[in-house]
Amino acid sequence: MVDATAQPPPYSGGISEAIRYGSLPEFMRELYRRVSSLKGEKPLVVVDSFDAVCQAAGEDIGKATSLIAWLTRKISVKAILVSESDEKTLDYTVDGIVELRSSIVDSRLVREMWLRKLRGVNISSPVYLFTLAGGRLKLMERIELESELEKKAVDQPEVRLEAPEELSPPLRDVMLVEYEPKARLTAAYTLISPMILAAAKSGMGVVLVAPSIPRAREIEKYFSKYCERNMMKLIPLQAVAGEGAYWRLLEDIARNVDELRSETGSVLLIVSYSGLIELLGEEPANKAVSSLVTKAREESDAMIFTSDRPAPAVEGRAGRIVKVYNLHGYTLVAGEKPWSPLHSINIAREEDGVVVKLTPRL
């Protein structure tokens, strides 16, 4: 281990004795001597940071890289050079380049690993997200949420959500699940599915205003495995399209909610805000939101709105706002109200059912 981050440079201790690097020839000679003394063992040489070694030795990083690459290949050892330079010489000198980056998603830090080059390896997924939680680098799992939930939930009596309170559905309030268009509605429904099942299991009725008739049929097919038919009502927005859609929709929702409430005592109403906009236009949709929220609060019902666009009419009335993002094929979830860090979605099959887990990514 060559640690060039300490000042002054260390000469002993740690994993192994440090190598002097007053000049590049001295550094190369000492590296060769140390490796040769290991007698048959195949060490891994780590230089952190390579930029600092070059600076201390007064050498150009491109030249130093070429010499290190030549030496390590000659003595048949593997080497990792940790560099903060964008020196292009590295691109054709080394066998692999892994770049660690960070980006910001709505004021939240995301750590990224880019595989820029792996000689002889087909890089099918060039970008991975990782976390340093607990002081260890851990890659996030990339999964296709809907198919994974469908696969693991076969013949399971329960699907439940394991999440911090700020990302859990309110029992008697309004929640907005806002997802990026590229995150797809399926990601939002993977998050909402265990909420629906938990509501049904607790004895609440569920009224779901789906964005389309095909989507309503998909939802009905999925939830029929877990919910009794009389516990869930589905209203496809397409079914009320046309002149007078605003009043027909409100009447349809009110009728279904009242029917379920008379049987169950309380109702969870889930509405696609995006669908409302497309069906009614923005102003009537916002008016419908106001009417639905007012009625739900009067009756102590719970509501979840889904939206693939900013929904100020809902945001001002929601007690909780959850956002769903898609970044490099990963689905991430964060609380906007109240605020929470980014979480990944993992699906695990356990003895008592399937668990949708939200894990913080720090």
N, C-alpha and C positions, 0 to 999 in steps of 0.2 A: 504494500500500500504506500503510495507516494502522496502524502498530504501536504499540499502547498498552501493550505488556507491558514495555518497557524503562523504567527509572527513572534519571534524569529522562527525560521523553518526548523521542525523537530528533527532530531537525529537518533532517537531511540523511543521505544515504547509502542503501544498499540498492537495491531495484529502482527506486525513484524517491524524490524528496525527500518527506520526511514532512510532514504537514499539521499546523499548529498547531491546538490545540483548547482554548484557554483558556476559550472560551465556545461555546455551540452556534451562535449567529449567525456568529461568526468562523470556526468550523469549516465551516459551510455555504458561506460566501462564498469561503473558500479552496478548497474542493472544486470549486465552480463555476468558479473562475478557472483551476484546473489542468486541468480537463477541457476547457474552452473553448479553452485554449492548444494543444491537441493537433491542431487543424485537420483535422478529417475522420476522424481515427482513432477507433476505438470501444474505449475502455479498459475494463478490468474493475476495479472499485473493491472492495478487500478491507479490511474494518475488523476488526482483531484486537487487543484484544477490544472489542466494542461496549459492553459493560458498563463497561469502564474509561474509555472516551471519555465516556460519560454521567456517570460519577462525577466525572471531572476537570472537566467542564463544568457540573456541578451541576444536571443536567437529569433529569427522569423518563424512564425507558427507553421507555415507551409513546409519549410525545410525540415523543421523538427518533426513534423508528422511523418514525412517521407522516411526519415532516418529511423524513427521508432517503429514504423510499419516494417521496414526492412529487417531490423534487428529481431523483432518478435517472431517474424516468419522464419528467420534463419535459425533461431534457437527453439522453434516450435512451441511457443507459448501464446496464450490468448491475452489480449490487452483491452482494457476499457479506458478510453480517454474522455474525461469529463471536461467539456469546453463550453464557454459562453460566447465564443467567436462565431461569426458567420463566414469564416474563411472557406472559400469554395474548393481549396486544395483537398479538404477533407472528403469531398464528394467522390473523388476518383482514387484516393489513396487507401481509404479504409474499406472493410468488407460490409459494414453495416452502419447506418446512421439512425439513431432513435432521438427524436427531438421532443423535449418536454415543454409544453406551453401552458398558458392560462388564459382564460377568456372570462368575460363578465356577462352574466345573464340576469337582467333586471337587478343589478347591484349585488349579485351573488357570484362568488368565485367558482369557476369550473376548471379542473385540471385535466389537461389533454396530453396524450402520448401519440405522437405522429411517427409512423414507421416510414421514413423517407427512403431507406435503402437496406435491403437484406440480400446480399449476393447469393444467387442460386435459389431464392425462395420467392414463390408467387405471393405477393401481398394482396390478399383478397379484401381485407379490412384494414385500410391504412391508418385509421384513427380509433383510439380507445380512450375512454374516460377512466380516471383513477382517483383514488382518495389517499390522503396521508393520515387518516384518522387513526389514533393510537400509535402514531409514530412509524407506521409501516405502509409501504406502497402496496395498494391493493386495487386490481383492475375491477371495473364494474362489469356485470354480466349483461350482455345484449340479448334480449329475448323478444319474440313476437308475442305480444301480450295476449291477444284474443285467442290464438291457437293454443298457447300454453295453458291458459285458464280452462279452455274447453277440454284439453287433453287430460289435465290433472284433476278436473272436477267430475270425471266420469264416475257414476255410481257413488258419488260422495254425498252424504246427507247434509253437509254444511260447507258454505264458503264464507269466511269471515275476514274482516279487515283488522290488521294490526298496525295502528298508526298513532302518532302523538295527538293530543287533544285538539290542537289547532288545525289538524287536517282531517278530523273526524266529523261526521255529519251531526248537526245540531238536532236535538230531539224535538224542539218546538221553536224553530226559527227558520230563516231563509239562508240558503247557501248557494253561491255561484261557483260553478266549475268552468273556468275559461281555458280553452285549449287552442294552441296554435293550429292553423289549418293543416300544416304538414304533420302535426301530431296525430291527426285523424280522430274521429269520434270514437273509434274502438278503444283508444287509450283512455279516453274519458269514461267510457262505460266499464272498462276493466276496474277503474277506481270506484265507480258508482255501484257496480254489481253487488259487492258484499254489503253495501249500505242498504240496497233494496231488500236483499235477503234478510239482513238483520231486522229491518222494519217489519217484514212479513212474519218473521219468527217471533217478534215481540207482540204480534197480534194487530199491528197496524195494517190498514188497507193501503194499496199502492195504486195511484193513478199516474200513468205515464203518457205524456203527450209527445208522441214520436214524430220525427221530422218527415217521415214518408211511410207509405203503406208497406213497401218491402222491408223497411227497417222495423216496423211494428211487428211484422210476421217473424222476423229473425229473433226479436226480443221475446216474443211470446213463446217461440219454440225453445229458446234457451231457459227461460224462467219457469216453464211448465214442469221442469224436472224438480223444482224446489218449492214452488208456490202453488197452493190450491187455486184453481181458476177463479173462484169467487173472491179471492183476496187481491186480485189485480185487474185493473181496467186499462185498456190501451186505446188511445185516441190518435189515429194518424191525421196529421194536419191536412194532407191532401183530401181527406174525406169531407172537409168542410169548406173547400176552396170555392170561389165564385162570389157572386153578389150576396151581400149580407153575411160574409164569412165571420166578421168580428162578433156579431151577436150569436151566430150559430155556435161558434167555438166556445164562448163564455157559457152559453146555456148547456152545451154538451159536457164541459168540464164540471159545471155546478151539479148537473144531474148525476154524473158518475161519482163525484166526491160525496154527495149527500147519500147516495145509495150505500156506498162503502162505510161511511161514518155511522150510519144507522145500524150496521152490523158489527163494526169493529170499535167504534168509539173515537178513533183518530185515524188520520190519513197522511201519507207522504205523497205529495204531488211533485212530479218531475216534468219540467217543461223545457223544450228546446227553444231558447231565445232566438237563435239563428233562424229556426223554422218560422217563428212568429214574424220576424222581419220579412222573410221571403214571401210569406202568405199575405200579410196585412200591410206591409210598409212600416217605416220606422215610427211614425207618430202614433198610429193605431196600436202598434205592438207595445210601445211604451205605456200607452193608456191601459192596455190589457194587463201588463205587468203590475201596474199600480192597483188595479181592481183585484187581481188574483192574490197579491201579497196582503192587501187589506183584509180580504175575506179569510185567508189562511190564519192570520194573526187573531182575528176575532174568534175563530174556532179552535185556536191552539194547535193547528196542524203544522206540519213541517213541509218545507219546499226546497227543491234543488233545481236551479236553472243551469242549463248547459249552453255554451256559446263559443263560436269559433272567431269571434270578433269582440272588440271592446263593447261593454254593455253598461254604460253609465246609469241607465235607468234602473238596472238591477243592483249595481255596485253600491249606490246610495242607500238601498233598502236591505242589503244582505248583511247578516251578522258575521258570516264567514265567506272569504273569497279564496279559492284554491286555483292555481294556474298549472296547466299541463304543457310541458315543452317537449320538443323533439330536437335533439342535438346529435348529429352524426349517427342517427339510427337508434339512439338511446332515448327512452322516455323518462323525463324527470318531472317531479311534482314539487311545488312550493306553496306555502301559505302566504297570501298577500294581506289578509286581514283575518286574524292577527298574522304578523310576519313570522316566517320560519325559513330556515335554510333549505337548500335543494335536497330532495329525497329521491332515491331510485325506487322502482317498483319491482319486487321479486315475488314469485309465486312458488309456494312450497306445499307439498302434499304431506300431511301429518296424519297421525292415527285417527284423530277425531274430525278430519275433513281437510279442506284446502284453505291455506292462509295467504292472503294478499298482504305482503309486508311492505311498509314504507320505511326505508333506511336512510338516515341522514348521510349526505356526501360532503365531507368537509375538506 
